[in-house]
């Protein structure tokens, strides 16, 4: 190759290398992408307004601050609320409508806006709604129809569409509804039998298949929850004043009573504690129970290997009618909703290793609020 041609090619190569280096340097000058801003909210339903009351939660301190109040349909009679894991969509059902009311949540402002086409038909008279952990499907239990509707969630719009075969018949009248964290199984409290029934969830379609049989619990079961690892199911029994605990078979979803279950809630004279709602801490080491009657929060330590519950002796007297309890973003605070006039949202610092509970503060929240959901929303 002639020397002059080699020099031209060499110069061209150097030029391309310099352009490439300049482009890389230009990119590095921009720095890393900005971090995602995550906001945490506590949503409360006030059925008398009817409205949703929102509190922002400080992710470090756990302190809630009043944020927004959003009006719902005036004749809805709201009963239950579910929010997708992304925090982008919320769904509300009520006893005066067979539809599901869908809302998109603005990541910048936290404002709720009705999704086009809402309300969406569920095909049943709703009693409870839940969204599975992957955020693909909404499940609507109906104690009136003895069925569970399954609706596919459009990730881009929040619109709902019934899946093939929905609604699915239940062996009882399903009321309370919970989905285990792996999204494989759903469990309901049966309003007619007072037992717990389970369903397998098809991972591809969201369809339900009954597990067969039912698990006996105590008298007047009110709420149920699954521990964060998806290993055990706990049921708060109002009438018998105890907690039923079950091991969940990972392969089949079958429930087996934990040895010693049900576990009595301590009744120190002259108090009467009727468990209504239960929350398991993120590590699975402790359970915190909101009790009616003497209006007390009680705590239990959970045996990691068996799931057995042992009362810690720790507890605090709280406001009237504690109907819901949930952990916040810190994992060190629990939030309790009180259905009274005025309504109250109280919050507490807890220590899972010992079950200790310490009141932080309480805020006014509507009149007779009935539902509490803690959510995170990325901006």
C-alpha positions as a Python dict, from the first residue, in 0.01 Angstrom:
ca = {
    (1, 'X'): (0, 0, 0),
    (2, 'X'): (141, 342, -91),
    (3, 'X'): (268, 541, 210),
    (4, 'X'): (27, 829, 151),
    (5, 'X'): (-276, 593, 158),
    (6, 'X'): (-152, 435, 481),
    (7, 'X'): (-119, 781, 636),
    (8, 'X'): (-478, 869, 531),
    (9, 'X'): (-619, 550, 679),
    (10, 'X'): (-416, 594, 996),
    (11, 'X'): (-543, 951, 1036),
    (12, 'X'): (-902, 838, 976),
    (13, 'X'): (-862, 569, 1239),
    (14, 'X'): (-727, 819, 1492),
    (15, 'X'): (-1016, 1052, 1414),
    (16, 'X'): (-1274, 781, 1475),
    (17, 'X'): (-1107, 685, 1801),
    (18, 'X'): (-1111, 1045, 1919),
    (19, 'X'): (-1478, 1082, 1824),
    (20, 'X'): (-1559, 764, 2015),
    (21, 'X'): (-1364, 885, 2318),
    (22, 'X'): (-1540, 1221, 2304),
    (23, 'X'): (-1877, 1049, 2293),
    (24, 'X'): (-1789, 839, 2596),
    (25, 'X'): (-1669, 1146, 2784),
    (26, 'X'): (-1985, 1332, 2692),
    (27, 'X'): (-2190, 1048, 2833),
    (28, 'X'): (-1990, 1039, 3155),
    (29, 'X'): (-2038, 1413, 3203),
    (30, 'X'): (-2410, 1346, 3236),
    (31, 'X'): (-2344, 1129, 3540),
    (32, 'X'): (-2557, 834, 3655),
    (33, 'X'): (-2935, 849, 3605),
    (34, 'X'): (-3121, 1021, 3888),
    (35, 'X'): (-3238, 784, 4163),
    (36, 'X'): (-3600, 673, 4160),
    (37, 'X'): (-3807, 867, 4412),
    (38, 'X'): (-4032, 636, 4610),
    (39, 'X'): (-4327, 774, 4802),
    (40, 'X'): (-4512, 579, 5068),
    (41, 'X'): (-4881, 625, 5142),
    (42, 'X'): (-5143, 509, 5387),
    (43, 'X'): (-5486, 498, 5222),
    (44, 'X'): (-5802, 494, 5436),
    (45, 'X'): (-6158, 447, 5320),
    (46, 'X'): (-6417, 669, 5486),
    (47, 'X'): (-6751, 507, 5392),
    (48, 'X'): (-6963, 790, 5531),
    (49, 'X'): (-6815, 1056, 5300),
    (50, 'X'): (-6752, 840, 5086),
    (51, 'X'): (-6386, 910, 5019),
    (52, 'X'): (-6028, 790, 5035),
    (53, 'X'): (-5802, 973, 5279),
    (54, 'X'): (-5431, 963, 5195),
    (55, 'X'): (-5136, 1011, 5430),
    (56, 'X'): (-4776, 1028, 5314),
    (57, 'X'): (-4536, 822, 5529),
    (58, 'X'): (-4178, 929, 5588),
    (59, 'X'): (-3968, 626, 5482),
    (60, 'X'): (-3708, 691, 5752),
    (61, 'X'): (-3909, 801, 6055),
    (62, 'X'): (-4241, 636, 5974),
    (63, 'X'): (-4431, 958, 6052),
    (64, 'X'): (-4759, 991, 5855),
    (65, 'X'): (-4871, 1332, 5729),
    (66, 'X'): (-5218, 1414, 5589),
    (67, 'X'): (-5188, 1444, 5211),
    (68, 'X'): (-5507, 1425, 5002),
    (69, 'X'): (-5873, 1331, 5023),
    (70, 'X'): (-6031, 1182, 4710),
    (71, 'X'): (-6405, 1153, 4654),
    (72, 'X'): (-6558, 822, 4550),
    (73, 'X'): (-6893, 757, 4384),
    (74, 'X'): (-7157, 891, 4623),
    (75, 'X'): (-7371, 577, 4612),
    (76, 'X'): (-7087, 321, 4618),
    (77, 'X'): (-7092, 221, 4984),
    (78, 'X'): (-6717, 137, 4977),
    (79, 'X'): (-6615, -191, 5138),
    (80, 'X'): (-6267, -279, 5021),
    (81, 'X'): (-5959, -129, 4854),
    (82, 'X'): (-5661, -284, 4676),
    (83, 'X'): (-5355, -116, 4524),
    (84, 'X'): (-5119, -270, 4269),
    (85, 'X'): (-4759, -341, 4381),
    (86, 'X'): (-4636, -54, 4162),
    (87, 'X'): (-4869, 184, 4346),
    (88, 'X'): (-4995, 312, 4009),
    (89, 'X'): (-5351, 178, 4024),
    (90, 'X'): (-5613, 146, 4297),
    (91, 'X'): (-5939, -50, 4292),
    (92, 'X'): (-6242, 1, 4516),
    (93, 'X'): (-6556, -212, 4555),
    (94, 'X'): (-6873, -136, 4747),
    (95, 'X'): (-7192, -304, 4858),
    (96, 'X'): (-7410, -89, 4629),
    (97, 'X'): (-7241, -182, 4300),
    (98, 'X'): (-7135, -498, 4117),
    (99, 'X'): (-6861, -299, 3946),
    (100, 'X'): (-6500, -232, 4036),
    (101, 'X'): (-6400, 134, 4044),
    (102, 'X'): (-6050, 185, 3903),
    (103, 'X'): (-5817, 480, 3962),
    (104, 'X'): (-5476, 575, 3830),
    (105, 'X'): (-5240, 739, 4080),
    (106, 'X'): (-5022, 1025, 3958),
    (107, 'X'): (-4657, 946, 4047),
    (108, 'X'): (-4567, 1315, 4077),
    (109, 'X'): (-4860, 1439, 4285),
    (110, 'X'): (-5022, 1126, 4430),
    (111, 'X'): (-5359, 1240, 4290),
    (112, 'X'): (-5624, 979, 4206),
    (113, 'X'): (-5792, 993, 3865),
    (114, 'X'): (-6067, 766, 3736),
    (115, 'X'): (-5953, 513, 3475),
    (116, 'X'): (-6140, 545, 3145),
    (117, 'X'): (-6434, 304, 3141),
    (118, 'X'): (-6468, 273, 3518),
    (119, 'X'): (-6653, 106, 3683),
    (120, 'X'): (-6568, -233, 3533),
    (121, 'X'): (-6812, -520, 3566),
    (122, 'X'): (-6701, -800, 3796),
    (123, 'X'): (-7002, -1026, 3747),
    (124, 'X'): (-7049, -1062, 4124),
    (125, 'X'): (-7166, -859, 4421),
    (126, 'X'): (-6832, -772, 4583),
    (127, 'X'): (-6738, -820, 4944),
    (128, 'X'): (-6357, -793, 4918),
    (129, 'X'): (-6092, -722, 4654),
    (130, 'X'): (-5723, -815, 4641),
    (131, 'X'): (-5446, -778, 4381),
    (132, 'X'): (-5198, -1062, 4337),
    (133, 'X'): (-4830, -985, 4412),
    (134, 'X'): (-4724, -953, 4047),
    (135, 'X'): (-4998, -695, 3985),
    (136, 'X'): (-5148, -883, 3688),
    (137, 'X'): (-5489, -978, 3829),
    (138, 'X'): (-5751, -847, 4069),
    (139, 'X'): (-5960, -1096, 4269),
    (140, 'X'): (-6309, -1003, 4388),
    (141, 'X'): (-6470, -1226, 4652),
    (142, 'X'): (-6849, -1234, 4682),
    (143, 'X'): (-7017, -1384, 4986),
    (144, 'X'): (-7353, -1315, 4825),
    (145, 'X'): (-7281, -1505, 4502),
    (146, 'X'): (-7053, -1772, 4648),
    (147, 'X'): (-6788, -1697, 4387),
    (148, 'X'): (-6463, -1516, 4313),
    (149, 'X'): (-6423, -1298, 4004),
    (150, 'X'): (-6081, -1267, 3840),
    (151, 'X'): (-6003, -956, 3635),
    (152, 'X'): (-5691, -899, 3427),
    (153, 'X'): (-5518, -564, 3490),
    (154, 'X'): (-5386, -376, 3187),
    (155, 'X'): (-5046, -254, 3301),
    (156, 'X'): (-5054, 46, 3069),
    (157, 'X'): (-5401, 177, 3150),
    (158, 'X'): (-5526, 7, 3468),
    (159, 'X'): (-5837, -115, 3284),
    (160, 'X'): (-5991, -444, 3396),
    (161, 'X'): (-6108, -737, 3185),
    (162, 'X'): (-6264, -1060, 3321),
    (163, 'X'): (-6054, -1367, 3238),
    (164, 'X'): (-6203, -1677, 3076),
    (165, 'X'): (-6416, -1873, 3322),
    (166, 'X'): (-6467, -1583, 3564),
    (167, 'X'): (-6638, -1576, 3808),
    (168, 'X'): (-6520, -1903, 3965),
    (169, 'X'): (-6753, -2090, 4198),
    (170, 'X'): (-6641, -2125, 4559),
    (171, 'X'): (-6733, -2409, 4797),
    (172, 'X'): (-6869, -2151, 5040),
    (173, 'X'): (-6959, -1784, 5066),
    (174, 'X'): (-6614, -1620, 5054),
    (175, 'X'): (-6577, -1299, 5253),
    (176, 'X'): (-6225, -1202, 5365),
    (177, 'X'): (-5961, -1276, 5101),
    (178, 'X'): (-5580, -1298, 5107),
    (179, 'X'): (-5323, -1402, 4846),
    (180, 'X'): (-4994, -1549, 4964),
    (181, 'X'): (-4680, -1351, 4867),
    (182, 'X'): (-4572, -1598, 4598),
    (183, 'X'): (-4901, -1552, 4414),
    (184, 'X'): (-4963, -1928, 4402),
    (185, 'X'): (-5257, -1959, 4641),
    (186, 'X'): (-5556, -1758, 4763),
    (187, 'X'): (-5740, -1817, 5090),
    (188, 'X'): (-6080, -1697, 5205),
    (189, 'X'): (-6283, -1691, 5524),
    (190, 'X'): (-6620, -1852, 5454),
    (191, 'X'): (-6905, -1637, 5583),
    (192, 'X'): (-7145, -1932, 5602),
    (193, 'X'): (-6923, -2202, 5757),
    (194, 'X'): (-6672, -1995, 5953),
    (195, 'X'): (-6390, -2204, 5802),
    (196, 'X'): (-6102, -2122, 5566),
    (197, 'X'): (-6092, -2248, 5207),
    (198, 'X'): (-5806, -2227, 4958),
    (199, 'X'): (-5753, -2197, 4583),
    (200, 'X'): (-5460, -2259, 4353),
    (201, 'X'): (-5382, -1972, 4115),
    (202, 'X'): (-5276, -2055, 3759),
    (203, 'X'): (-4953, -1863, 3704),
    (204, 'X'): (-5024, -1813, 3334),
    (205, 'X'): (-5392, -1721, 3333),
    (206, 'X'): (-5482, -1621, 3690),
    (207, 'X'): (-5760, -1882, 3696),
    (208, 'X'): (-5864, -2043, 4026),
    (209, 'X'): (-5892, -2409, 4118),
    (210, 'X'): (-6030, -2508, 4457),
    (211, 'X'): (-5787, -2696, 4680),
    (212, 'X'): (-6067, -2910, 4820),
    (213, 'X'): (-6182, -2931, 5179),
    (214, 'X'): (-6153, -2654, 5434),
    (215, 'X'): (-5960, -2573, 5751),
    (216, 'X'): (-6145, -2532, 6079),
    (217, 'X'): (-6069, -2219, 6278),
    (218, 'X'): (-6203, -2062, 6596),
    (219, 'X'): (-6536, -1889, 6649),
    (220, 'X'): (-6625, -1581, 6443),
    (221, 'X'): (-6306, -1548, 6234),
    (222, 'X'): (-6264, -1185, 6126),
    (223, 'X'): (-5942, -1145, 5928),
    (224, 'X'): (-5658, -1356, 5793),
    (225, 'X'): (-5302, -1291, 5683),
    (226, 'X'): (-5002, -1479, 5543),
    (227, 'X'): (-4651, -1427, 5677),
    (228, 'X'): (-4406, -1246, 5442),
    (229, 'X'): (-4229, -1572, 5349),
    (230, 'X'): (-4556, -1736, 5245),
    (231, 'X'): (-4503, -2023, 5487),
    (232, 'X'): (-4795, -1979, 5726),
    (233, 'X'): (-5151, -1847, 5745),
    (234, 'X'): (-5290, -1679, 6058),
    (235, 'X'): (-5657, -1615, 6138),
    (236, 'X'): (-5789, -1377, 6407),
    (237, 'X'): (-6091, -1536, 6577),
    (238, 'X'): (-6309, -1274, 6744),
    (239, 'X'): (-6553, -1505, 6924),
    (240, 'X'): (-6308, -1758, 7068),
    (241, 'X'): (-6049, -1488, 7146),
    (242, 'X'): (-5760, -1671, 6982),
    (243, 'X'): (-5542, -1701, 6671),
    (244, 'X'): (-5549, -2003, 6440),
    (245, 'X'): (-5217, -2079, 6268),
    (246, 'X'): (-5156, -2308, 5969),
    (247, 'X'): (-4850, -2423, 5778),
    (248, 'X'): (-4888, -2379, 5400),
    (249, 'X'): (-4765, -2668, 5186),
    (250, 'X'): (-4552, -2498, 4919),
    (251, 'X'): (-4630, -2767, 4661),
    (252, 'X'): (-5005, -2802, 4711),
    (253, 'X'): (-5124, -2502, 4915),
    (254, 'X'): (-5281, -2738, 5171),
    (255, 'X'): (-5316, -2606, 5525),
    (256, 'X'): (-5198, -2800, 5830),
    (257, 'X'): (-5267, -2668, 6179),
    (258, 'X'): (-4953, -2554, 6360),
    (259, 'X'): (-4903, -2763, 6680),
    (260, 'X'): (-5076, -2583, 6967),
    (261, 'X'): (-5312, -2387, 6741),
    (262, 'X'): (-5533, -2200, 6813),
    (263, 'X'): (-5326, -1973, 7037),
    (264, 'X'): (-5524, -1784, 7304),
    (265, 'X'): (-5498, -1408, 7332),
    (266, 'X'): (-5411, -1330, 7697),
    (267, 'X'): (-5707, -1198, 7899),
    (268, 'X'): (-5560, -1014, 8198),
    (269, 'X'): (-5844, -931, 8441),
    (270, 'X'): (-6059, -730, 8414),
    (271, 'X'): (-5986, -695, 8041),
    (272, 'X'): (-6158, -876, 7755),
    (273, 'X'): (-5955, -884, 7434),
    (274, 'X'): (-6128, -990, 7112),
    (275, 'X'): (-5877, -1020, 6825),
    (276, 'X'): (-5989, -846, 6508),
    (277, 'X'): (-5684, -793, 6286),
    (278, 'X'): (-5330, -929, 6277),
    (279, 'X'): (-5001, -823, 6115),
    (280, 'X'): (-4677, -1023, 6087),
    (281, 'X'): (-4351, -829, 6093),
    (282, 'X'): (-4134, -845, 5776),
    (283, 'X'): (-3886, -1084, 5937),
    (284, 'X'): (-4165, -1321, 6041),
    (285, 'X'): (-4051, -1317, 6403),
    (286, 'X'): (-4346, -1143, 6567),
    (287, 'X'): (-4720, -1093, 6531),
    (288, 'X'): (-4915, -788, 6643),
    (289, 'X'): (-5288, -818, 6708),
    (290, 'X'): (-5548, -540, 6723),
    (291, 'X'): (-5814, -635, 6977),
    (292, 'X'): (-6165, -506, 7034),
    (293, 'X'): (-6327, -507, 7375),
    (294, 'X'): (-6062, -345, 7591),
    (295, 'X'): (-5906, -184, 7281),
    (296, 'X'): (-5555, -325, 7310),
    (297, 'X'): (-5264, -409, 7082),
    (298, 'X'): (-5109, -739, 7189),
    (299, 'X'): (-4791, -901, 7060),
    (300, 'X'): (-4666, -1257, 7011),
    (301, 'X'): (-4329, -1407, 6922),
    (302, 'X'): (-4337, -1664, 6642),
    (303, 'X'): (-4129, -1981, 6653),
    (304, 'X'): (-3933, -1977, 6328),
    (305, 'X'): (-3929, -2355, 6287),
    (306, 'X'): (-4290, -2436, 6382),
    (307, 'X'): (-4491, -2114, 6351),
    (308, 'X'): (-4617, -2147, 6707),
    (309, 'X'): (-4712, -1823, 6882),
    (310, 'X'): (-4610, -1721, 7234),
    (311, 'X'): (-4753, -1405, 7398),
    (312, 'X'): (-4485, -1157, 7498),
    (313, 'X'): (-4682, -984, 7770),
    (314, 'X'): (-4629, -656, 7584),
    (315, 'X'): (-4931, -453, 7487),
    (316, 'X'): (-5071, -103, 7481),
    (317, 'X'): (-5421, 34, 7525),
    (318, 'X'): (-5534, 211, 7213),
    (319, 'X'): (-5827, 405, 7065),
    (320, 'X'): (-6177, 269, 7005),
    (321, 'X'): (-6253, 0, 6748),
    (322, 'X'): (-5915, -98, 6598),
    (323, 'X'): (-6029, -262, 6272),
    (324, 'X'): (-5709, -281, 6066),
    (325, 'X'): (-5335, -307, 6129),
    (326, 'X'): (-5041, -296, 5889),
    (327, 'X'): (-4665, -250, 5874),
    (328, 'X'): (-4515, 58, 5712),
    (329, 'X'): (-4203, 106, 5496),
    (330, 'X'): (-3954, 104, 5783),
    (331, 'X'): (-4057, -239, 5910),
    (332, 'X'): (-4024, -80, 6254),
    (333, 'X'): (-4367, 83, 6267),
    (334, 'X'): (-4721, -47, 6266),
    (335, 'X'): (-5028, 156, 6175),
    (336, 'X'): (-5370, 93, 6324),
    (337, 'X'): (-5700, 221, 6188),
    (338, 'X'): (-5980, 290, 6437),
    (339, 'X'): (-6340, 294, 6315),
    (340, 'X'): (-6480, 563, 6541),
    (341, 'X'): (-6615, 917, 6519),
    (342, 'X'): (-6380, 1080, 6460),
    (343, 'X'): (-6170, 807, 6300),
    (344, 'X'): (-5811, 768, 6413),
    (345, 'X'): (-5488, 648, 6256),
    (346, 'X'): (-5246, 558, 6534),
    (347, 'X'): (-4890, 441, 6482),
    (348, 'X'): (-4633, 266, 6697),
    (349, 'X'): (-4268, 176, 6702),
    (350, 'X'): (-4217, -195, 6754),
    (351, 'X'): (-3930, -430, 6831),
    (352, 'X'): (-3978, -768, 6658),
    (353, 'X'): (-3712, -941, 6867),
    (354, 'X'): (-3904, -877, 7190),
    (355, 'X'): (-4253, -782, 7073),
    (356, 'X'): (-4230, -446, 7251),
    (357, 'X'): (-4478, -178, 7136),
    (358, 'X'): (-4444, 197, 7190),
    (359, 'X'): (-4704, 455, 7091),
    (360, 'X'): (-4570, 731, 6867),
    (361, 'X'): (-4878, 942, 6787),
    (362, 'X'): (-5231, 941, 6644),
    (363, 'X'): (-5407, 1150, 6381),
    (364, 'X'): (-5772, 1217, 6303),
    (365, 'X'): (-5901, 1043, 5991),
    (366, 'X'): (-6262, 1081, 5876),
    (367, 'X'): (-6565, 922, 6040),
    (368, 'X'): (-6580, 548, 6100),
    (369, 'X'): (-6302, 462, 5849),
    (370, 'X'): (-6305, 92, 5767),
    (371, 'X'): (-6008, 1, 5544),
    (372, 'X'): (-5632, 64, 5567),
    (373, 'X'): (-5381, -3, 5286),
    (374, 'X'): (-5011, 85, 5297),
    (375, 'X'): (-4862, 142, 4950),
    (376, 'X'): (-4546, 259, 4775),
    (377, 'X'): (-4538, 464, 4455),
    (378, 'X'): (-4231, 523, 4237),
    (379, 'X'): (-4191, 857, 4062),
}
